Structure formats: C-alpha cells, structure tokens
Amino acid sequence: MCGNDASRLLVLGSDFLFRNRRWTPRMDDDEVRLLFLYTRQTRNDNDECLVSVLAERASKPLRSWRASPNPTPPKLTHPERALLALPPLAFFCYLRAPSLPRSQPTLFRTEERSYTMASPVSASIPLFLCLLMFQNLNLLCFVMAARTMAPDSKAKPLLLPLRTQKMSTSSLPTSPNKLRFHHNVSLTVSLSVGSPPQNLSMVLDTGSELSWLLCGGSTAAFPSFRPRASSTYSPVPCSSPMCRDKTRDLPSPATCEDSSRLCHVALTYADASSSEGTLASDLLRVGESSPQRTVFGCMTSAYSSATGDPSAAGMLGMNRGALSFVSQTATRRFSYCISDRDAAGVLLLGHDTLPFLPLKYTPFVQIALPLPYFDRVAYSVQLEGIRVGRTLLPIPKSALVPDHTGAGQTMVDSGTQFTFLLGDAYSALKLEFQRQTKGVLPVLNEPDFVFQGAFDLCFRLPTGSAAPPKGLPAVVLMFSGAEVAVTEERLLYRVAGERRGRDEVWCFTFGNSDLVPMAAYVIGHHHQQNLWVEYDLEKGRVGFAPVRCDLASQRLGLVL
C-alpha cells in the first residue's frame, strides 16, 4: 500500500467510486501505460505508488510491460498528450470509468481449442472533471468521467467452445414437484469469471435476461463459482440503483434480504425450474477479450428435474433486458450456427459481415404498452403462417398475433429445446402432419403418453433406427420476410428408454403450448440446427440462413 496519506486516500476513494458508481475496477492497458509514463516523466514517487496499485487491476502482460526498462509508449491522442502536461495532483485524478464497453466481435466454436484471430483495441479519450480539496496532507478527489469510443472496424472474431450436449440431473437438487416439461439438451459456452479467473461453462439462453451462476465452496458436489476465491467479487446492496431499478424486467423484481441487506433475486422458468440467490458483480471474460465487470445472480439454490449439462455452472442471459449479457457488454449483433452433432457449432459475438450467408431478415415485434403476457425484452417476431409440404395450414391470422393481454407472441429462444405452438396452430399442424405421413409413420395410440408433458403426437419406429424415414414433409414456419424449414431428422425425436415390443418411441418435435401452459409460440434450438441465426439489435431484426455449420466455419477460416 502507498506510504503517503494522500495516495492512500485516493486509492480508497477510487475503490469507493468503483463500488458505488458500478465502475469496473479494471483499467485499460493503454490507460495504465499512460499513467506510468506520466510518473516516469515527473519522477513523482507518490504517483508511482498509486500507479502500482492501479496497475494491479490491469492485465498480466501490462504488469510485465511496466517492469521493462524502456517501455514502448502507446499512441497518444491530443487530449492524452494534454494529460501528460497536467500538474501532478490533477493527473492523480485520472481514473477509468467506462460507460459504454467496446464492441469487439468474439467467435466461439464447439472444440476444446480456441484461437485468436486478432485483438486490436480502439483508443479511448477519457474526459474528466476533478475537484481538489486540501486539508493538511490529505487529498480528497472526486472524479466524474465519461468515455467516447469508436467501434473498431478491423476487429476480428475470437474463438472458444459452444457445445450441444445432453443434460443430466445427477449432481443438482431436484424439486419435490413434478415438472410439466423439461429440456434434455443444452447449448453451453465456456468463459472465465473472477480474479483469479475461474473457468466455467454456462447455458446460452436468448430467452432469459439475468445471467446466473451456482455459487458454492470448494467442496461443492456440482460445478460452481466460488465467490470467496475471487478478489473482485462484489455483492449488490439493497440500496444500489442496480437493485432498485434494473431488475424491473425480471420475472420477479428483486427483494431485500433483511439480515444481510443484500439484493435478493429469484428466477422461475416455463418448465417450473427455478433458482435464487444474491445479485452480484465480478469480472467476466470471453475468449481473449478484456474482462468486463458484469452483474449476475450468485445463486445458492436451483431446482429442476433437468437443470442442465452437468458441467454447466449457470446460465448466460442473452435477451434485450437491461441486465442481460448482451446489454451489459453493449453487443449490438450476435449470431450462431447450431450443429446437429456435438461438434462444429459456432457463436459469433459482435459485428461481422458474412457475405457468403444468404440471410433473410424478419423484424422484431415491439409493443410499447406493458401487457401482462408479453415479454418486451424477448426476441419476438411475427409468425404469419405454417406450411406442411405445400399445404398452407388454415390458421386464423388472429391466432398468430398477440392479443390484448400480450398472449400469442412468437419468440426465438436458444434456451428452449423444441418448438411450442398455441392450441389452434398446434391442432392444425398435428392433423395435417398425421394426414401426410399416414402409412409411413405408425402412430403410437396411447392417449396417456405425453412426452415431456407437451408432445402428444408420437410414433413407433423399428428399434435401432438412426433417423426418421426419408421423404417426410417439411414443416415451414413463415415469418415476415423470412422462412425456417424444419426437415427430416429435426421433425422427430427418439425418446430414450421407451420401447414398445420391437419398436422405439419417436415424438413429433412440435409441442402444445397449452399443455405447459405457456401463452406464447417459442422457436427452440432443435429447429435452429444447421441454421445461421443472427440477432441484430441495432436494426431490430433476426436473420435466418440454412447452412451446414462445418462449411460455414471453414468459410470463416476455422478448422473444425
């Protein structure tokens, strides 16, 4: 710690501002370089002491740079050159306070290896106003800062795993209540959290807002984040605006824990699974990008009959809510391609032009008026019709649009496995699919058998069948400006452990929302396989393009 009283006070003051203003304590490498250059220029030992403390918040390569005898100075903007000319006490007040994170494309893939294609960082111009007050040797500095940033057009994607994996429940507590339905396949992405970084796997969910991690100790029986092992972990107090204002879009607003006075969050999902714990923040890093302070739920309990991949420690919320990972990192565009196998999937975070993909876009559906059953922060689109083969289903247009309560919206959701349709649309689809597959798919005539509580159209196929029969009619979901065709293997799903004599049970992968119950149409990730899906928040649209994920990856320059 710095020996000078003024330096100690300033370091403590900066920590106070970081905690209470929700500023990230990590400084850009260029900013710490600038501070260090200033101390060498002025030969100020007290400044050097302060910079040593602040530099610990920078990356490891930067700390190595400081130790070199003649470090290479960064490229300085005109305002930054002016900073070097400031008096020492004024320059003391130079602290980093990012209000808008940089937009850097990050690319993930389904392999153990990760590759850095490029990692340029755009320069920033810190602006500050500093009020200095002196009494004896004590220094009180209040810093107000803002940043202006230009997106880096040359930024290239980074790579790390995105997996499609079977789910297990052996390691987590289960709810005593029987669930209406559950998912048994998840999409997971690996990243690091905390200081020192803890490598964790999280379920990618475009239908959820708040990211959360299971929090436990070193003896936890399931993968979890260990907050006590992270020096940068910070729980959110009840008095914080983050707790009072930013949680309003969550299914249930945050409450205050009486004993700890910490912000308490509880989340529930359509499959009746739930989790609860404390709102907190820590440094989160994806790939080789710079860590960013991110708010998430540090959950001490989670209940589900199938919570997720046993290696997953939580969920990465990717919808448009204020607390989603997308919003907190200012990601304006992201996309993915989900493989029909356990490999070759790709996730791209950030802006990138992919001219080889024939993307067709459909706009987001926006309803400004708050409605009880309309999710305003979901990726909601307009379903205009459904075809089976060449037959357009006789679904009333009124059944495909949200009603006066908001029920009936259509959401694109990577966190839901299959696709769900509301009653009128589901009944029409079920009837027409049965008609066109009569004689090809023997129906399982067991009215009481409903797969996952929502899939009541099932068939019998010979044991050992690797895939459904060829020639099944495609089911085409028709949107405004785009279509998604569900074909062949994605139409049916084999139910593990269910046999009828020499046959196995396969079920239609479209479920009845009314049986869940769920007042919406949901396009799940099973029907997004081998489909490039782009979420363009800047232009308010979702894009679709049929593509083989392995070929798309090769076009991106990846070797999968």
C-alpha positions as CSV (number, residue, x, y, z in Angstrom):
1,M,0.0,0.0,0.0
2,C,1.2,3.5,-0.7
3,G,3.1,5.2,2.2
4,N,1.8,8.7,1.5
5,D,-1.5,9.6,3.2
6,A,-2.8,11.4,0.2
7,S,-2.1,8.4,-2.1
8,R,-3.8,6.0,0.4
9,L,-6.9,8.2,0.5
10,L,-7.1,8.5,-3.3
11,V,-6.8,4.7,-3.7
12,L,-9.6,4.1,-1.2
13,G,-11.6,6.9,-2.8
14,S,-11.3,5.3,-6.2
15,D,-12.4,1.9,-4.8
16,F,-15.4,3.6,-3.2
17,L,-16.3,5.1,-6.6
18,F,-15.8,1.8,-8.4
19,R,-18.2,0.1,-6.0
20,N,-20.9,2.7,-5.7
21,R,-20.8,4.0,-9.2
22,R,-20.7,0.5,-10.6
23,W,-17.5,1.3,-12.5
24,T,-15.2,-1.6,-13.4
25,P,-12.0,-1.6,-11.4
26,R,-10.0,-2.9,-14.4
27,M,-8.1,-0.2,-16.3
28,D,-7.3,-0.4,-20.0
29,D,-3.7,-1.3,-20.6
30,D,-3.2,1.9,-22.6
31,E,-4.6,3.9,-19.7
32,V,-2.2,2.4,-17.2
33,R,0.7,2.8,-19.7
34,L,-0.3,6.5,-19.8
35,L,-0.3,6.8,-16.0
36,F,3.1,5.1,-15.8
37,L,4.6,7.3,-18.5
38,Y,3.4,10.3,-16.5
39,T,5.1,9.1,-13.3
40,R,8.4,8.5,-15.2
41,Q,8.2,11.9,-16.8
42,T,7.5,13.7,-13.5
43,R,9.7,11.4,-11.3
44,N,7.0,11.5,-8.6
45,D,7.4,8.7,-6.1
46,N,3.9,9.1,-4.6
47,D,2.3,9.0,-8.1
48,E,4.4,5.9,-8.8
49,C,3.0,4.2,-5.7
50,L,-0.6,5.0,-6.8
51,V,0.0,3.7,-10.3
52,S,1.5,0.5,-8.8
53,V,-1.8,-0.1,-7.0
54,L,-4.0,0.7,-10.0
55,A,-1.8,-1.3,-12.4
56,E,-2.6,-4.4,-10.4
57,R,-6.1,-4.0,-11.9
58,A,-4.6,-4.3,-15.4
59,S,-3.7,-7.4,-17.3
60,K,-0.7,-9.6,-16.6
61,P,1.1,-8.6,-19.8
62,L,0.8,-4.9,-18.8
63,R,2.4,-5.6,-15.4
64,S,5.3,-7.2,-17.3
65,W,5.4,-4.1,-19.5
66,R,5.8,-1.9,-16.5
67,A,8.9,-3.8,-15.4
68,S,10.7,-3.3,-18.7
69,P,13.5,-0.7,-18.6
70,N,12.3,1.2,-21.6
71,P,8.6,0.5,-22.2
72,T,7.2,1.5,-25.6
73,P,4.8,4.4,-25.1
74,P,1.3,4.0,-26.5
75,K,-0.1,6.1,-29.4
76,L,-1.4,9.2,-27.7
77,T,-4.3,11.3,-28.8
78,H,-4.2,15.1,-28.5
79,P,-6.3,15.1,-25.3
80,E,-3.9,12.4,-23.9
81,R,-0.9,14.5,-24.7
82,A,-2.5,17.3,-22.8
83,L,-3.0,15.0,-19.8
84,L,0.8,14.4,-19.6
85,A,1.2,18.2,-19.3
86,L,-1.0,18.4,-16.2
87,P,0.3,19.2,-12.7
88,P,0.9,16.0,-10.7
89,L,-2.1,16.4,-8.3
90,A,-4.5,17.0,-11.3
91,F,-3.2,14.0,-13.1
92,F,-3.8,12.0,-9.9
93,C,-7.5,12.2,-10.7
94,Y,-7.2,10.4,-14.0
95,L,-9.2,7.2,-13.5
96,R,-11.0,4.9,-15.9
97,A,-14.8,5.0,-15.9
98,P,-16.3,3.1,-18.9
99,S,-20.0,3.8,-19.5
100,L,-20.0,2.0,-22.9
101,P,-18.0,-1.2,-23.4
102,R,-16.2,-1.6,-26.7
103,S,-17.8,-3.7,-29.4
104,Q,-15.4,-6.5,-30.3
105,P,-16.6,-9.5,-32.3
106,T,-15.9,-12.7,-30.4
107,L,-16.4,-16.1,-32.1
108,F,-16.9,-19.3,-30.3
109,R,-16.9,-22.8,-31.5
110,T,-17.5,-26.4,-30.4
111,E,-14.0,-27.6,-29.8
112,E,-11.6,-27.7,-26.9
113,R,-9.2,-25.4,-28.6
114,S,-9.5,-21.6,-29.0
115,Y,-7.8,-19.3,-31.5
116,T,-7.2,-15.6,-31.5
117,M,-7.6,-14.1,-35.0
118,A,-6.9,-10.6,-33.9
119,S,-7.3,-8.4,-30.9
120,P,-6.9,-4.8,-31.7
121,V,-8.3,-2.3,-29.2
122,S,-9.6,1.0,-30.2
123,A,-8.2,4.1,-28.5
124,S,-10.3,5.9,-25.9
125,I,-10.4,9.5,-25.0
126,P,-11.1,9.9,-21.2
127,L,-12.7,13.2,-20.2
128,F,-12.7,14.2,-16.6
129,L,-13.7,16.9,-14.1
130,C,-11.7,16.9,-10.9
131,L,-12.5,18.8,-7.7
132,L,-9.4,19.1,-5.4
133,M,-9.8,19.9,-1.7
134,F,-6.8,20.0,0.6
135,Q,-6.5,19.9,4.4
136,N,-3.0,19.4,5.7
137,L,-1.6,16.5,3.7
138,N,-4.9,14.9,3.0
139,L,-6.2,14.9,-0.6
140,L,-9.9,14.4,-1.5
141,C,-10.6,13.8,-5.1
142,F,-14.0,13.3,-6.7
143,V,-13.8,12.0,-10.2
144,M,-16.5,12.3,-12.8
145,A,-15.7,10.7,-16.1
146,A,-17.1,9.7,-19.4
147,R,-15.8,7.9,-22.4
148,T,-16.2,8.2,-26.1
149,M,-15.4,5.3,-28.3
150,A,-15.5,4.5,-32.0
151,P,-16.1,0.9,-32.9
152,D,-13.1,-0.9,-34.3
153,S,-14.0,-1.9,-37.8
154,K,-10.9,-4.1,-38.0
155,A,-11.7,-6.3,-35.0
156,K,-11.8,-10.0,-35.8
157,P,-13.6,-12.8,-34.1
158,L,-12.2,-14.8,-31.2
159,L,-12.9,-18.5,-30.7
160,L,-13.9,-20.7,-27.8
161,P,-16.3,-23.6,-27.2
162,L,-20.0,-23.7,-27.8
163,R,-21.4,-27.1,-27.3
164,T,-24.7,-29.0,-27.9
165,Q,-24.8,-31.5,-25.0
166,K,-27.1,-34.0,-23.3
167,M,-28.3,-32.9,-19.9
168,S,-28.1,-34.7,-16.6
169,T,-29.6,-34.1,-13.2
170,S,-27.4,-36.3,-11.0
171,S,-25.4,-33.5,-9.4
172,L,-28.1,-31.0,-8.6
173,P,-31.0,-30.9,-6.0
174,T,-34.4,-31.6,-7.5
175,S,-37.8,-30.1,-6.8
176,P,-40.3,-32.2,-5.0
177,N,-42.9,-31.1,-7.5
178,K,-43.3,-33.0,-10.8
179,L,-42.4,-30.7,-13.7
180,R,-44.7,-30.2,-16.6
181,F,-41.9,-30.5,-19.1
182,H,-38.1,-30.1,-19.2
183,H,-35.2,-29.9,-21.6
184,N,-32.6,-32.6,-22.0
185,V,-30.2,-30.8,-24.4
186,S,-28.5,-27.5,-23.8
187,L,-26.2,-25.1,-25.6
188,T,-23.2,-24.3,-23.5
189,V,-20.3,-21.8,-23.8
190,S,-17.2,-21.6,-21.7
191,L,-15.8,-18.4,-20.1
192,S,-13.9,-17.2,-17.1
193,V,-15.2,-15.3,-14.0
194,G,-13.4,-13.6,-11.1
195,S,-9.9,-12.9,-10.1
196,P,-8.0,-15.1,-10.4
197,P,-10.2,-16.4,-13.2
198,Q,-12.4,-19.5,-12.7
199,N,-13.2,-21.3,-15.9
200,L,-16.9,-22.2,-16.1
201,S,-19.5,-23.4,-18.6
202,M,-22.8,-21.6,-18.9
203,V,-26.0,-22.4,-20.9
204,L,-26.6,-19.9,-23.7
205,D,-30.2,-18.6,-23.4
206,T,-31.6,-15.9,-25.6
207,G,-34.9,-16.2,-23.8
208,S,-33.5,-15.0,-20.4
209,E,-32.2,-11.7,-19.1
210,L,-30.2,-12.2,-15.9
211,S,-27.1,-14.4,-16.2
212,W,-26.6,-16.5,-13.1
213,L,-24.0,-18.9,-11.6
214,L,-24.4,-21.6,-9.0
215,C,-22.3,-20.3,-6.1
216,G,-20.7,-22.7,-3.7
217,G,-17.5,-23.6,-1.9
218,S,-14.5,-25.7,-2.8
219,T,-16.3,-28.8,-1.6
220,A,-19.4,-28.4,-3.8
221,A,-20.6,-31.6,-5.5
222,F,-21.5,-29.7,-8.7
223,P,-19.7,-27.2,-10.9
224,S,-20.0,-23.8,-9.3
225,F,-18.4,-20.3,-8.9
226,R,-16.5,-19.7,-5.7
227,P,-17.1,-16.1,-4.8
228,R,-14.8,-16.2,-1.8
229,A,-11.9,-17.1,-4.0
230,S,-12.4,-14.0,-6.2
231,S,-10.8,-10.7,-5.0
232,T,-13.1,-8.8,-7.4
233,Y,-16.4,-10.3,-6.4
234,S,-18.9,-7.7,-5.1
235,P,-22.5,-8.4,-3.9
236,V,-25.0,-5.7,-4.7
237,P,-26.6,-4.0,-1.7
238,C,-30.3,-3.3,-1.4
239,S,-29.6,0.5,-1.6
240,S,-28.0,0.2,-5.0
241,P,-29.9,1.6,-8.0
242,M,-28.9,-1.7,-9.7
243,C,-31.2,-3.5,-7.3
244,R,-34.0,-1.0,-7.2
245,D,-34.3,0.0,-10.9
246,K,-32.5,-2.5,-13.1
247,T,-34.4,-5.6,-12.0
248,R,-37.8,-4.4,-13.1
249,D,-37.8,-6.5,-16.3
250,L,-37.1,-9.7,-14.4
251,P,-40.0,-12.2,-14.0
252,S,-40.0,-11.2,-10.3
253,P,-38.4,-7.9,-9.2
254,A,-35.5,-8.1,-6.7
255,T,-36.2,-8.0,-3.0
256,C,-34.0,-7.1,0.0
257,E,-32.6,-9.7,2.4
258,D,-33.3,-8.4,5.9
259,S,-30.3,-9.9,7.6
260,S,-27.6,-9.1,5.0
261,R,-29.2,-6.1,3.3
262,L,-28.1,-7.6,0.0
263,C,-30.2,-7.6,-3.2
264,H,-32.0,-11.0,-3.5
265,V,-33.2,-12.4,-6.8
266,A,-35.5,-15.3,-7.6
267,L,-36.0,-16.7,-11.1
268,T,-38.6,-19.1,-12.4
269,Y,-38.9,-20.6,-15.9
270,A,-41.6,-22.1,-18.0
271,D,-40.5,-25.7,-17.2
272,A,-41.1,-24.8,-13.4
273,S,-37.4,-24.8,-12.7
274,S,-36.1,-22.0,-10.5
275,S,-33.0,-20.5,-8.9
276,E,-32.5,-17.9,-6.3
277,G,-29.6,-16.1,-4.6
278,T,-27.9,-12.7,-4.4
279,L,-27.3,-10.1,-7.1
280,A,-23.6,-9.6,-7.5
281,S,-20.9,-8.5,-9.9
282,D,-17.4,-9.7,-11.0
283,L,-15.1,-9.6,-13.9
284,L,-16.2,-11.8,-16.7
285,R,-14.1,-12.7,-19.7
286,V,-14.9,-14.4,-23.0
287,G,-12.1,-15.7,-25.1
288,E,-9.1,-13.4,-25.3
289,S,-11.2,-10.2,-24.9
290,S,-10.7,-7.9,-22.0
291,P,-12.5,-8.8,-18.8
292,Q,-15.6,-6.7,-18.1
293,R,-17.4,-6.1,-14.8
294,T,-20.7,-7.9,-15.2
295,V,-23.8,-8.2,-12.9
296,F,-25.2,-11.7,-12.4
297,G,-27.1,-13.8,-9.9
298,C,-24.9,-15.7,-7.5
299,M,-27.4,-18.5,-6.8
300,T,-27.3,-20.6,-3.7
301,S,-30.2,-22.9,-4.8
302,A,-31.5,-24.2,-8.1
303,Y,-34.4,-26.7,-8.6
304,S,-35.3,-28.6,-11.7
305,S,-35.8,-32.1,-13.0
306,A,-33.3,-31.3,-15.7
307,T,-31.4,-28.2,-15.0
308,G,-28.6,-28.6,-17.5
309,D,-25.4,-30.1,-18.7
310,P,-23.7,-31.5,-15.5
311,S,-20.6,-29.4,-16.4
312,A,-22.6,-26.2,-16.7
313,A,-22.4,-23.9,-13.7
314,G,-25.2,-21.5,-14.7
315,M,-27.0,-19.6,-17.5
316,L,-25.8,-16.8,-19.8
317,G,-28.8,-14.4,-20.3
318,M,-28.8,-13.1,-23.9
319,N,-32.2,-11.3,-24.3
320,R,-32.6,-7.5,-24.6
321,G,-33.2,-6.7,-20.9
322,A,-31.1,-4.2,-19.0
323,L,-29.2,-6.9,-17.1
324,S,-28.6,-9.3,-19.9
325,F,-25.0,-10.1,-21.0
326,V,-25.8,-8.5,-24.4
327,S,-26.9,-5.2,-22.8
328,Q,-24.1,-5.1,-20.3
329,T,-21.4,-5.6,-22.9
330,A,-23.2,-3.4,-25.5
331,T,-23.2,-6.2,-28.0
332,R,-25.3,-4.9,-30.9
333,R,-25.2,-8.1,-33.0
334,F,-24.5,-11.7,-32.4
335,S,-25.2,-14.9,-34.3
336,Y,-24.7,-18.7,-34.1
337,C,-24.9,-21.9,-36.0
338,I,-26.1,-24.9,-34.0
339,S,-24.8,-28.3,-35.3
340,D,-26.9,-31.4,-35.5
341,R,-24.0,-33.2,-33.8
342,D,-21.9,-32.4,-30.7
343,A,-19.3,-30.6,-32.7
344,A,-18.8,-27.8,-35.3
345,G,-21.2,-25.2,-33.7
346,V,-20.3,-21.6,-33.9
347,L,-21.2,-18.5,-31.9
348,L,-20.2,-15.0,-33.0
349,L,-20.4,-12.0,-30.7
350,G,-20.1,-8.6,-32.2
351,H,-20.4,-7.1,-35.6
352,D,-19.1,-9.0,-38.6
353,T,-20.1,-9.2,-42.2
354,L,-20.7,-12.6,-43.6
355,P,-21.3,-12.1,-47.4
356,F,-21.5,-15.9,-48.1
357,L,-24.6,-16.3,-46.0
358,P,-28.0,-15.6,-47.7
359,L,-29.6,-14.2,-44.6
360,K,-33.3,-13.3,-44.7
361,Y,-34.5,-11.0,-42.0
362,T,-37.7,-10.6,-40.1
363,P,-38.2,-7.5,-37.8
364,F,-38.7,-7.6,-34.1
365,V,-42.3,-7.2,-32.9
366,Q,-42.4,-4.2,-30.5
367,I,-45.3,-3.3,-28.2
368,A,-44.7,-0.2,-26.2
369,L,-47.7,-0.7,-23.8
370,P,-46.8,-3.1,-21.0
371,L,-49.0,-6.2,-21.3
372,P,-49.2,-9.0,-18.7
373,Y,-48.3,-11.8,-21.1
374,F,-46.0,-10.0,-23.5
375,D,-42.2,-10.3,-22.9
376,R,-40.9,-6.9,-24.0
377,V,-37.3,-7.9,-23.9
378,A,-37.6,-11.2,-25.8
379,Y,-36.6,-11.7,-29.4
380,S,-40.2,-11.5,-30.6
381,V,-41.0,-11.9,-34.3
382,Q,-44.2,-12.2,-36.3
383,L,-45.3,-15.8,-37.3
384,E,-47.5,-15.3,-40.4
385,G,-48.3,-18.9,-41.2
386,I,-47.2,-22.6,-41.3
387,R,-46.9,-24.9,-44.3
388,V,-46.7,-28.7,-44.2
389,G,-45.1,-29.7,-47.5
390,R,-47.0,-27.5,-50.0
391,T,-50.2,-27.2,-47.8
392,L,-50.8,-23.9,-46.0
393,L,-52.5,-24.6,-42.7
394,P,-55.9,-23.0,-42.2
395,I,-54.8,-21.0,-39.1
396,P,-56.7,-17.7,-38.4
397,K,-54.5,-14.7,-38.6
398,S,-55.8,-13.6,-35.3
399,A,-54.4,-16.7,-33.7
400,L,-50.8,-15.7,-34.7
401,V,-50.7,-12.2,-33.3
402,P,-50.6,-11.1,-29.6
403,D,-54.0,-10.4,-28.2
404,H,-55.0,-7.6,-25.8
405,T,-53.1,-9.3,-22.9
406,G,-50.0,-9.9,-24.9
407,A,-50.5,-13.7,-25.2
408,G,-49.6,-15.1,-28.6
409,Q,-46.2,-13.6,-29.3
410,T,-43.6,-15.6,-31.1
411,M,-40.1,-15.8,-29.5
412,V,-36.8,-17.2,-30.9
413,D,-35.2,-18.9,-27.9
414,S,-31.9,-20.8,-27.7
415,G,-32.7,-21.9,-24.2
416,T,-35.7,-24.0,-25.1
417,Q,-35.1,-27.3,-26.8
418,F,-38.1,-27.8,-29.0
419,T,-40.8,-25.6,-30.6
420,F,-44.1,-24.8,-29.0
421,L,-47.3,-23.7,-30.7
422,L,-50.5,-22.4,-29.2
423,G,-53.7,-24.5,-29.4
424,D,-55.2,-23.6,-32.8
425,A,-51.9,-23.7,-34.7
426,Y,-50.8,-26.9,-33.0
427,S,-54.0,-28.7,-33.7
428,A,-53.9,-27.8,-37.4
429,L,-50.3,-28.8,-37.7
430,K,-50.8,-32.1,-35.9
431,L,-53.8,-33.0,-38.0
432,E,-52.1,-32.2,-41.3
433,F,-48.8,-33.9,-40.4
434,Q,-50.6,-37.1,-39.5
435,R,-52.6,-36.9,-42.8
436,Q,-49.4,-36.6,-44.9
437,T,-47.5,-39.3,-43.1
438,K,-50.2,-41.8,-42.8
439,G,-48.9,-45.2,-43.9
440,V,-45.3,-44.1,-43.3
441,L,-45.2,-43.3,-39.6
442,P,-47.3,-45.7,-37.4
443,V,-48.9,-43.6,-34.7
444,L,-48.4,-44.6,-31.0
445,N,-52.1,-44.9,-29.9
446,E,-51.6,-44.2,-26.2
447,P,-53.5,-41.1,-25.2
448,D,-51.9,-41.1,-21.7
449,F,-48.3,-40.9,-23.2
450,V,-47.3,-37.3,-23.5
451,F,-43.5,-36.7,-23.9
452,Q,-42.3,-34.0,-21.6
453,G,-45.9,-33.2,-20.8
454,A,-46.4,-31.3,-24.1
455,F,-45.7,-33.6,-27.0
456,D,-48.7,-35.8,-27.6
457,L,-48.0,-36.9,-31.2
458,C,-45.7,-39.9,-31.1
459,F,-44.9,-42.8,-33.4
460,R,-43.4,-46.3,-33.4
461,L,-40.3,-47.0,-35.4
462,P,-38.2,-50.2,-35.5
463,T,-35.5,-50.4,-32.8
464,G,-32.1,-49.3,-34.0
465,S,-33.5,-46.7,-36.4
466,A,-30.8,-44.0,-36.6
467,A,-33.2,-41.4,-38.2
468,P,-36.8,-41.0,-39.2
469,P,-37.8,-42.3,-42.7
470,K,-36.8,-40.3,-45.7
471,G,-39.4,-38.3,-47.6
472,L,-41.3,-36.8,-44.6
473,P,-42.9,-33.4,-45.4
474,A,-41.1,-30.3,-44.3
475,V,-42.8,-28.0,-41.8
476,V,-42.1,-24.4,-42.8
477,L,-42.5,-21.6,-40.3
478,M,-43.4,-18.4,-42.3
479,F,-42.3,-15.1,-40.9
480,S,-42.5,-11.6,-42.3
481,G,-39.6,-11.6,-44.8
482,A,-38.1,-15.0,-43.9
483,E,-38.9,-18.7,-43.5
484,V,-37.5,-21.5,-41.4
485,A,-37.9,-25.1,-42.8
486,V,-37.9,-28.0,-40.4
487,T,-37.0,-31.1,-42.3
488,E,-36.1,-34.8,-41.9
489,E,-34.2,-35.6,-38.6
490,R,-35.4,-32.4,-36.9
491,L,-39.0,-33.5,-37.2
492,L,-38.9,-36.4,-34.8
493,Y,-37.0,-37.1,-31.6
494,R,-36.3,-40.6,-30.2
495,V,-37.5,-40.9,-26.6
496,A,-34.7,-42.7,-24.7
497,G,-35.8,-45.8,-22.7
498,E,-39.3,-46.0,-24.3
499,R,-39.9,-49.3,-26.2
500,R,-43.0,-51.0,-27.4
501,G,-42.1,-54.6,-28.3
502,R,-39.5,-54.3,-31.1
503,D,-40.2,-50.7,-31.7
504,E,-38.9,-47.5,-30.1
505,V,-41.0,-44.3,-29.5
506,W,-40.3,-41.2,-31.5
507,C,-42.2,-38.0,-31.0
508,F,-43.1,-35.0,-33.1
509,T,-40.8,-32.1,-32.1
510,F,-43.6,-29.5,-32.1
511,G,-45.3,-29.3,-28.7
512,N,-48.6,-27.8,-27.5
513,S,-48.1,-24.6,-25.5
514,D,-51.5,-25.0,-23.9
515,L,-50.3,-28.2,-22.1
516,V,-47.2,-26.5,-20.5
517,P,-49.0,-24.0,-20.0
518,M,-47.3,-21.2,-21.9
519,A,-49.1,-18.3,-23.6
520,A,-46.6,-17.9,-26.5
521,Y,-45.1,-19.5,-29.6
522,V,-41.5,-20.5,-29.0
523,I,-39.0,-21.5,-31.7
524,G,-36.5,-23.8,-29.9
525,H,-32.9,-24.6,-30.7
526,H,-33.6,-28.1,-32.0
527,H,-35.3,-26.4,-35.0
528,Q,-32.4,-24.0,-35.4
529,Q,-29.9,-26.7,-36.2
530,N,-27.8,-26.1,-39.3
531,L,-29.4,-22.7,-39.5
532,W,-27.4,-19.5,-39.1
533,V,-29.4,-17.2,-36.8
534,E,-28.4,-13.6,-36.4
535,Y,-29.7,-11.2,-33.8
536,D,-29.3,-7.7,-35.0
537,L,-30.2,-5.4,-32.1
538,E,-29.0,-2.3,-34.0
539,K,-31.6,-2.7,-36.8
540,G,-34.2,-4.6,-34.7
541,R,-34.3,-7.8,-36.6
542,V,-33.5,-11.6,-36.7
543,G,-31.9,-13.2,-39.7
544,F,-32.0,-16.8,-40.9
545,A,-30.0,-18.7,-43.4
546,P,-29.9,-22.5,-43.9
547,V,-26.2,-23.6,-43.8
548,R,-24.0,-26.5,-42.8
549,C,-22.2,-25.4,-39.7
550,D,-19.0,-27.1,-40.6
551,L,-18.9,-25.4,-44.1
552,A,-19.8,-22.0,-42.6
553,S,-16.9,-22.4,-40.1
554,Q,-14.5,-23.2,-42.9
555,R,-15.6,-20.1,-44.8
556,L,-14.9,-18.1,-41.6
557,G,-11.3,-19.5,-41.7
558,L,-11.8,-22.0,-38.9
559,V,-10.6,-25.6,-38.9
560,L,-13.1,-27.7,-37.1
